Amino acid sequence: MRYSSFIVCVGMMMMTFRITPAFMLPSFLTTSIMSEKASPVLTITEFYQKIETRGIRKILGDENMEYLVGLSKDGKAVGHVMIKNQILLEKIIDVSIKKKADLNIIEQTYHPMKIVQTALQSVLYIPLIMVTWAIFSAARKMSMSMPMTMMSEEINIQKISNITWADWAGSPEVVRECVEVASFLTEGERYAEIGAILPRGILLEGPPGTGKTLLARAMAGMTNSTFLFTAGSEFVQVFVGVGAMRIRQLFAQARENRPCIIFIDEIDAIGRKRSTMGGTGNGGGNDEREQTLNQLLVEMDGFQDNTGVIVIAATNRKDMLDEALIRPGRLDRIIHVPLPDRQSRLQILKTHGRSRMLSESIGDKEWKKIALITEGFSGADLQNVLNEAAILSVRRGQTEIDLDALYRSVEKKWIGIPKEMDMRSDEVRRRVAVHEVGHAIMCIEYPEYFILEKITIQETYEVGGYTMCQPRPEILELGTRDFLKKRLCILLGGKAAEALVYGEDHVSMGASADLQQGNKICQDMIAIHGMGDEELKNTVITPSSFPLSSSRCSAMDRQVEEWMHEAYEETRKILEKQRPMLNAMVEHLLMETTIYIDKDKEEEEDNTDDKSRKI
């Protein structure tokens, strides 16, 4: 088989350069007739017609009657043809007999000079064959050496001494779990005395940007351990067996550099669930990936002595991992690294703020405000907020980052880049102002649940204006039924304000996103939180509940429609009562474009009943 490829290669080169060796020429071409004068190649039909029209008066054929040469009356060659079909040959013979054309069989006769020419021609092809063989051998050696090159690649080895637990800010419970595992490497005797066994591995699982890699680096830095960094994708190779070889090489390096921490990022690339049908996961069969996973399982809990070696793996998709990988004895501890809460966000902002030039006006109180309005941000998002604020400060010609730059960078993350030129007409700006003020008044109406931060009609590339209204932290953690219904009213405030000022038939499309979000809240209240009315009061819909019955779907639709209608009617009544306040805020917003709410003044006036005094 290995030489068949070489033969094919030689044949392809000959076809490419239109080369025909002498030993491949038909014997008919070496006859005395063809050596004297070449004749054109004719098709069988043309050869037949020339015999019929008596253009060919004499036919010469080889011993097998496969190659025929037609001669004219004066003995000149008219053309030649090759015939493989016996039936067609018989027709040629019949027409030649009918038209009285002579048919003669010529024995092969070779001229001495022709033999020399053929020999020389064959010798000239020897260099071509040798070059082809050299190319073929080099390509074969390269393909054979490629897996060995991949196997010999070194894993990234580094000693980390400048990363500590202080560089990671977030949930203290997560740090405590990691500190405890790190202490096994530094104080293993204490644990051995009581019978505790060193964990084989830790799985850090959580959303992107929550600091999983930084935790692993901090663990290596605090224990003065060798840190081997790799990624799951580096073990996925084209050649079968290379991934398993690299796993063996990785653990061999770790045992030589104890104490050692092996960090495998995105382990789901090789650790996906193995299919019972012989494939890996839902993506079909992959023998290389499965062999790599099997080798990893053996190395983590096999016959090798892994004392002083800890494997830390990170993933965003724990549900995709094979059960054998996350069982005790391999990845013993599964630590969930969540999105930071408000207190954690505050610590992360302060940690990243240490390395930046901040204005003296930014203190603990200002950091708390930024932490409050960045709900749902990861640690990487918060770092990006500070970086964007620094870039904005440079653009403005400032040497320090002030509070306004921080607010602007948060808003850029939420609603996009603001436009410098507002090309909208006065009527469009007024309608946007009415819509946003409707949201703001409803937010002011429920001060026990919400904090109004800002109202603006500043246009961005994504929205025409927005109202920043944050739930109070202590309320958000509970999320009661009453709180969610009040949130519906705030969402519907924009549409209700437009309907009040312009009429129900002249409400714009600006409320479509609010309506979608409101419907989603109602559906979650019923299907997830069990907050429905009557027969849906204790109903929770799980994946096992699908497909839903038509009666349950109808009940959910009626419930959502009823809640949205109730919230809209309540919102309209409140805005009708606050119509003077709405008109005054619209005019003020059109003049100022943006209204910031004074939090200090709001807290001082929290006990008053006149909510309009807070603006």
Order of alpha helices (4+ residues) and beta strands (2+ residues): alpha-alpha-alpha-beta-beta-beta-alpha-beta-alpha-beta-alpha-alpha-beta-alpha-beta-alpha-beta-alpha-beta-beta-alpha-alpha-alpha-alpha-alpha-beta-beta-alpha-alpha-alpha-alpha-alpha-beta-alpha
